[in-house]
Amino acid sequence: MSIDWEKEVSHRSDELINDLSELVSIDSSRDIEHKTSDFPLGPGPAKALQAFLHFADRDGFATKNVDNLAGRIEFGESDDAIAILSHVDVVPEGPGWETNPFEPVIKDGNFYARGASDDKGPGLAAYYAMKIIKELNLPVSKSVQLILGTDEESEWVGINHYMEKETLPETGFSPDAEFPAINGEKGIVSFRVNFPKPEIGLVKQFEAGIRPNMVPQNASTKLDLNVASFDDIKAKLNEFLENNKMIKGNVESDDENNIAEITIIGKGAHAMEPFNGVNAATYLAKFLTTLELNDSEKTYFGFIADDLHLDFAGQRLNIANKDDVMGELTLSPNIYEYDETKANILLNIRYPKGDTGDTLTEKINQALPTNASAEIEGHNQLPHFVAADDPLVQALVGAYHDHTGDDTKPFTVGGGTYGRILKHGIAYGAMFPGDENVMHQPNEYINIDKLLKSTAIYADAIYRLIK
């Protein structure tokens, strides 16, 4: 039986875009401050989950909402199931958007909105792939479950709750990365580095960062004009900006409080590829070390400037590591808090085989300044790998090749997807080789033609797995 998958997708393209427009209009970022018994992660993630499940109810699928934390859309009668794992939550909008991130805009063939590429667009592409198989009434020997989480961008509360309540298939994929396939994912762990309570001198406050997995695009500090003059600070900042063209910045005087406020603007990026961003915080710390600092300030900002700034491999912390298959460790220092009560930094690390949380903890603590300490914060996700010659990988890569003619081989990334929670799972699309990675960045988008192409690939690939 020969099926023109792309033709089937084209028949449903308007409906897909309409559903995506509805889904991205929901701000589904984690909002614990407004959680309730009905909305355990805040209203947004639950509402996005309900909207997605409503699409499936409309189309005649069997669905289940697991306590507004996760959901399942199922097709087929067999107990032997393939899993597709996606998520409806998004990272916070962050600064730098040219449009409202929750009012979708189509321009030059691209669909702009928060979540368009991560992961509402790809998740809907996988759903429409299932919808096509169902509507064509194709014979299948296995069932397929599209499982939706609501907290992938944070602590995976949703999918962990699902695994406590429901049975998860062992085999499948997550449409939350790149084609042709991601058969390996590095370990992911965050460390909170705590410094002694600061002795406040020139720097009254320093802050940057939104989430552990986002390179900070903005950083700000408040300086005491009783310690340094505004004119001197401004002159040195202008010189620093002139020598560092990759950042923008400004300084303003708050005469009422006798404070100078500096803001630095860099470039956001996903923490798995910190070298694709411009970390505003490390640049601002680097600038502050050109001013007259006390010993407490020198310790904190000197550590950022000397040991973290532009060291994406963690060489200065003595944690650099490279695996022949999984590649290099990456270090991304993403959240900073400094005021009269606290001084800390959150490091996000993506590590290959050969390291553990314990070995990294020991190495980092040995490299820290005196009286500073680091400990793991949150869950340590271990490295995950499926061989490139595995039948699952071969089937999915084969479908991609047949639709594109591209012979790119599967590879390993530093990102973490739900694919790693399956015993036999990988990440699969929806980015294509060479695509700009706009996940977690302002003006996030997905190209509509490629969204439709990925839907056809998913339909073909899923049917190969379940026919």
Secondary structure, DSSP 8 states (H G I E B T S, - for coil): ----HHHHHHHTHHHHHHHHHHHHTS--B--GGG--SS-TT-HHHHHHHHHHHHHHHHTT-EEEEETTTEEEEEE-S-SSEEEEEEE--B----S--SS-TTS-EEETTEEESTTTTTTHHHHHHHHHHHHHHHHTT---SSEEEEEEES-TTTT-HHHHHHHHHS---SEEEESSEESS-EEEE-EEEEEEEE------SSEEEEEE-S-TTEE-SEEEEEEETTTS-HHHHHHHHHHHHHH-TT-EEEEEEETTTTEEEEEEE-B-EETT-GGGSB-HHHHHHHHHTTS---HHHHHHHHHIIIIITT-TT-TTTT---EETTTEE-EEEEEEEEESSS-EEEEEEEEE-TT--HHHHHHHHHHHS-TT-EEEEEEEEE--EE--TTSHHHHHHHHHHHHHH------EEES---GGGGSTEEEE--EE-TT----TTSTT-EEEHHHHHHHHHHHHHHHHHHH-
